[in-house]
Amino acid sequence: MTDVPSNLIPTRISQLPVAPVADENSQMMIIYQGQNYRIRVGDLLSVAGVPLTRQVIAGTGMAGGGQLSANVTLSIAPGGVGSTELASSGVTPGVYGNSTDIPIFTVDATGRVVAATTIPATITGYVPDTRQVIAGTGLTGGGPLNADVTLAAALSDLLPLIGDNAGAAGVSTEMARADHQHPAVDLSDQAQINGILPMDQGGTARSLVPDEGGIVWSGADGLYIGPAGVYGQVLVSAGQAEYIWASVDIDIPRPANTVRAGPVSGPDAIPTFRALVNADIPTTLDGKTLTNVDVNSGTIDNTTIGATTPAPATVTTLDTDYVDFAPALSPLPVDATGRLYYDNNDQFQTLVFQMNGSVVQHIGEEQFYRIKCQGSITKGQVVMFAGTVGASGGLIGAAATGLQPEQANYILGVADESGSNNDWIFVTSFGEVKQIDTTGGAENWVQGQVLYYNPAVTGGLTKTKPNTPNAIAIVAAVVHVGSSNGILFVRPTYGNVLGATDGNVQFGTLNNGDVIVYDGTDLRWENVAQSSLVVGSATNVAGGAANQIVYNTAASTTSFITAPTVSSTFLKWDGAAFVWDTAGAGSVSSVDVSGGTTGLTTSGGPITSSGTITIAGTLNVANGGTGQTTYTDGQLLIGNSTGNTLAKATLTAGTGISVTNGSGSITIAATNNGTVTSVDVSGGTTGLTFSGGPVTSSGTITMAGTLAIANGGSGQTTAQAAMNAFAGATTSGQYLRGNGSNVVMSAIQAADVPTLNQNTTGSAGSVANAATFTNTGGAAAGATFNGSAPVTIDYSTVGAPSATGTGASGTWGISITGTAATATNLAGGAASNIVYQSGVGTTAFLANGTAGQVLLSNGASAPSWAGIDGGTF
């Protein structure tokens, strides 16, 4: 089975991709006699479908048709419906109507004549064409109705009354009385108006300018237009002065739960304060917006709500900012499928919703999978992912069993209900599962105990962590112990195999004895063979005792020189071994110094008691001197192979060069100065190109391209390509290796593999009988290693190393405190230091002495350097 993370498995058909083609070989699911089956689409169509080759053939009077491989259209052909195709309408064929009879037809909804008859023609109620229209007063024209008749107005040409302005008879064809007043005064025409009409003649007595919203009021000398008020203000009298606008707060005591509204029924009337009635509320809330609606009682769509056990409300669309649920229902509603309410119990205090069946979800506190059972599943069993239903988007689950170490994440959770094969049930992935047996049988589970997936029992749980190799997963914790009313809290936490999902671990093929090392270049942990490990410097040498001296008795063999018990002894080589010896007694009676062939001379010696010997002369080159005592400015010391001496010389200026010798300096300059008129650069065959040249005054020449290998470059633009170019043709497993002349790509050679014990066969030795170090104890301290079995270090004992080499739980490395393999170097110390044992299994260093001193034993204390008082050596 492919390891598919449960969160990537489609659970709805809409999550599946659309098939790229429609193919008769496609599979689909059918239900037959209560069972689910898959069937080939082509096979189903062969018994329940119409083949594409089947034809629709046009019959008499029809056109169109064709194969059913595409849509088929049938239509009535032009002229295709004849008298033989029409149904009888029941009308007798014949001619209806004549000069004395009028035909009467009945037409149905389809336009067919379904009845026909005649009635005798009559002229009763008609006007004879000899009847006349006679022009009356003010009209002219008229005549008999055997043709169209015209009536016209008798217009007068008399002049109307003449007032202030001249009048005229006019040319309008509109009828008017001959004695009407004409013309009318146009009050908007200033040429026809003189002065202001006084109030007693219907005027304003003043010239007014309109102001929108202003009110006309009367003053002593005429009418005025006052200012406009603002919305909601009322007009207040100011006596005989201009009115004023004022705000009035109408606030008088009203009965509780009353509103200002129109009448309950009947015609329109002035609003009054009254109680709400049902007619004031819309009968449906569809499309209505409600704000801060506390739905404790009342009706929605005429359905009563708000009781202890509310009746379902049939709200088709409810557009609201939020919904408040009653926070302290008592008693709580009875759970039912699809019911939602707020549970204020301390352990919940959230919305409760019963899903299909009897599973109740405390929203935000529990999560579930909906799965189809593969085999029977009992409530309380651990359920694992077992596949998908396919196009339906469902998951298949089964009682967990047979999981491999890397398949712990197949576990979905714990079944919240029981189901038979192919039943659909809920599986809790986070939250509580109640009403189950949590006694644990022989394990005797207790409250608060953590339970693991039990690989030995199908769908089982166990309080004991399974041994490896097994899939290990912490599945649940016991909340309440009971044989039928027990409660588990489910929250699967998955274990995995090392390197399976770790972001900084990459294993290749694992072999027996491999060790895990950290690759600081690739920043990851890798498995490597023990033979590839490089043994570094040891900080201490095992064995020995305080103040013993470490030395090699043979190649790769270390031993110790036992510290002497007598003071003032020194270490000497007797030709076969180091031995301790005592210094001989005696005294120095005379000391002198000779310069020999060094060029130095001494004076003041010999000294027999005390005094100073003075050195003079010039130290020869052969003895580390210069053989010189004086110099001039600009002189240099030049080696002379003849006699291996140093000679003084000065630089000689060549053509175009000047040399100036100063006190402690030499200045070299060019004497021939010319003028450069043009500069350009060519890359030649190097692979480099240059642009911007030639430069004749000032400018920049820009270099580009890739430097070829023959010219000191790589010929490449990336680090990887450069390494490939330098390496040449490679084969998997090769590495860069020196062959004595060149570095070439080569397969690994046996001689290249470092060894651990340098045993006689040349193969790597092993470190054996070693403890296994784990984070739970084991032999993490005091174990010894004798060389036949590997060291095992549990990866969980330390964290990832940092840049300084330390991990989350301490410094990386293995501290070997038993008998160790041979070390080629000891860490620490400095040049010319002497190594000695400062204690059992502890190594220290003695700083180097001065020339002529010898190593002096101090018994059980650390050795020291001392001068020689005399004696024979």
Sequence and secondary structure as in RCSB ss.txt:
>XXXX:A:sequence
MTDVPSNLIPTRISQLPVAPVADENSQMMIIYQGQNYRIRVGDLLSVAGVPLTRQVIAGTGMAGGGQLSANVTLS
IAPGGVGSTELASSGVTPGVYGNSTDIPIFTVDATGRVVAATTIPATITGYVPDTRQVIAGTGLTGGGPLNADVT
LAAALSDLLPLIGDNAGAAGVSTEMARADHQHPAVDLSDQAQINGILPMDQGGTARSLVPDEGGIVWSGADGLYI
GPAGVYGQVLVSAGQAEYIWASVDIDIPRPANTVRAGPVSGPDAIPTFRALVNADIPTTLDGKTLTNVDVNSGTI
DNTTIGATTPAPATVTTLDTDYVDFAPALSPLPVDATGRLYYDNNDQFQTLVFQMNGSVVQHIGEEQFYRIKCQG
SITKGQVVMFAGTVGASGGLIGAAATGLQPEQANYILGVADESGSNNDWIFVTSFGEVKQIDTTGGAENWVQGQV
LYYNPAVTGGLTKTKPNTPNAIAIVAAVVHVGSSNGILFVRPTYGNVLGATDGNVQFGTLNNGDVIVYDGTDLRW
ENVAQSSLVVGSATNVAGGAANQIVYNTAASTTSFITAPTVSSTFLKWDGAAFVWDTAGAGSVSSVDVSGGTTGL
TTSGGPITSSGTITIAGTLNVANGGTGQTTYTDGQLLIGNSTGNTLAKATLTAGTGISVTNGSGSITIAATNNGT
VTSVDVSGGTTGLTFSGGPVTSSGTITMAGTLAIANGGSGQTTAQAAMNAFAGATTSGQYLRGNGSNVVMSAIQA
ADVPTLNQNTTGSAGSVANAATFTNTGGAAAGATFNGSAPVTIDYSTVGAPSATGTGASGTWGISITGTAATATN
LAGGAASNIVYQSGVGTTAFLANGTAGQVLLSNGASAPSWAGIDGGTF
>XXXX:A:secstr
     GGGS  SGGGS   SS  TT EEEEEETTEEEEEEHHHHHHHHS  TT EEE  TTEEEEEETTS   EE
E TT   TTTS   S   S    SSEEEEEEE TTS EEEEEEEE   TT   TT EEE  TTEEEEEETTS   
EEE          SS        S   TT   S   TT GGG  S   GGGTS SS     TT  EEEETTEEEE
     TT EEE  TTS  EEE         TTEEEE  SSSS    EEEE  GGGS S  TT EESS   SSEEE
TTEEE SSS      S  EES     TT SS     BT EEEE  TTT EEEEE STT EEETTT EEEEEEESS
 B TT EEEEEEE STT  EEEEE     GGGGGGEEEEESS B TT EEEEEEEEEEEEE  S GGG   TT E
EEEETTSTTEEESS   SSS  EEEEEEEE  SSSEEEEEEEEE   TTSS TTB   S  TT EEEEETTTTEE
EEE GGG     BSS SS  TTEEEEEEETTEEEEE   SSSSEEEEE SSSEEEEE        B    TTSSE
EEES  BSSS   EEEE   GGGTS S     TT EEEEETTTTEEEEE     TTEEEEEETTEEEEEE     
   B    TTSSEEEES  BSSS   EEEE   GGGTS S SSHHHHHHHHH S  TT EEEE SS EEEE   G
GGS  SS  TT S     S  EEETTEES SS    SSS  EE GGGS    TTSEETTEE S    SS    SS
BSS  TT EEEEEETTEEEEE    TT EEEEETTEEEEEE   S   
